[in-house]
């Protein structure tokens, strides 16, 4: 089965997380600003992570009586405005795609 080119996401907002790379420049961050977003399934989460450069997004399974999958996307301080733009697009469209990512990097 081919990876999805668009994934439904429900953002929890912007926070911080250690060990993520910046989604714009790829630089590793000891503590990165990040978006935490829920996806519908592990497969959707894997497809979402695959849309980013290596290490910029990661899956986090969370258990509250049922399986909930969260994707976290990191950014360095220099690209915080792009992370904010990506978050605004998430909130407006509830979707993640290469086009959404590219639009946020402008």
VOGU-3710 file (C-alpha; in Angstrom, 3 decimals, decimal comma):
1> xxxxxxxxxx> 0,000/0,000/0,000  1,322/3,439/-0,960  1,804/6,056/1,743  -0,943/8,642/1,973  -0,105/12,031/0,493  -2,463/13,778/2,938  -3,127/12,886/6,582  -5,822/14,165/8,955  -4,226/15,867/11,992  -5,645/17,490/15,089
11> xxxxxxxxxx> -3,105/19,817/16,658  -2,603/20,028/20,417  -0,566/23,202/19,968  3,056/24,285/20,156  5,300/23,127/22,996  8,869/21,889/23,355  10,506/18,488/23,052  14,042/17,191/23,220  15,738/15,220/20,493  13,931/16,492/17,402
21> xxxxxxxxxx> 15,592/17,997/14,343  14,325/21,195/12,740  11,761/20,480/10,004  13,195/23,325/7,888  16,988/23,035/8,166  17,368/19,547/9,655  19,688/20,701/12,446  19,475/18,549/15,599  18,053/20,343/18,631  18,620/19,427/22,263
31> xxxxxxxxxx> 15,292/21,163/23,029  13,117/22,109/20,073  9,876/23,976/19,763  7,408/21,490/18,395  3,870/20,860/17,272  2,092/17,919/18,856  -0,734/16,617/16,679  -3,023/13,604/16,925  -3,506/11,318/13,918  -6,126/8,614/13,334
41> xxxxxxxxxx> -3,816/5,585/13,250  -0,245/4,398/13,529  -0,152/4,081/9,735  -1,285/7,699/9,304  1,380/8,734/11,796  4,050/6,847/9,869  2,892/8,511/6,642  3,019/11,930/8,357  6,543/11,340/9,700  7,688/10,251/6,216
51> xxxxxxxxxx> 6,726/13,685/4,840  9,491/15,358/6,869  13,275/15,298/6,679  14,831/12,643/8,864  14,480/13,267/12,592  12,198/16,296/12,286  9,029/14,359/13,176  8,419/11,422/15,463  5,525/9,172/16,536  4,438/9,057/20,162
61> xxxxxxxxxx> 1,880/6,418/21,115  -0,150/7,518/24,129  -2,458/5,238/26,061  -5,541/6,463/27,909  -7,583/3,268/27,882  -7,260/3,171/24,103  -4,429/3,767/21,682  -3,903/7,369/20,681  -1,116/8,281/18,276  0,577/11,652/18,327
71> xxxxxxxxxx> 3,087/13,087/15,861  5,579/15,693/17,055  7,310/18,043/14,598  10,342/20,068/15,692  11,865/23,415/14,741  14,946/25,377/15,753  14,689/28,930/17,115  15,549/30,400/13,708  12,556/28,593/12,134  9,994/29,143/14,887
81> xxxxxxxxxx> 7,938/31,415/12,589  7,713/28,576/10,034  6,567/26,210/12,795  3,918/28,753/13,766  2,828/28,984/10,124  2,600/25,176/9,931  0,500/25,159/13,087  -1,878/27,772/11,643  -2,295/25,631/8,513  -3,002/22,560/10,690
91> xxxxxxxxxx> -5,693/24,442/12,571  -7,225/25,858/9,377  -7,242/22,609/7,366  -6,721/19,719/9,836  -4,521/18,146/7,170  -0,856/17,513/6,663  0,628/17,154/3,192  3,857/18,067/1,410  2,042/21,154/0,053  1,114/22,293/3,591
101> xxxxxx> 4,701/21,768/4,750  6,093/23,660/1,762  3,626/26,554/2,276  4,725/26,906/5,900  8,406/27,189/4,964  7,901/30,364/2,899
//
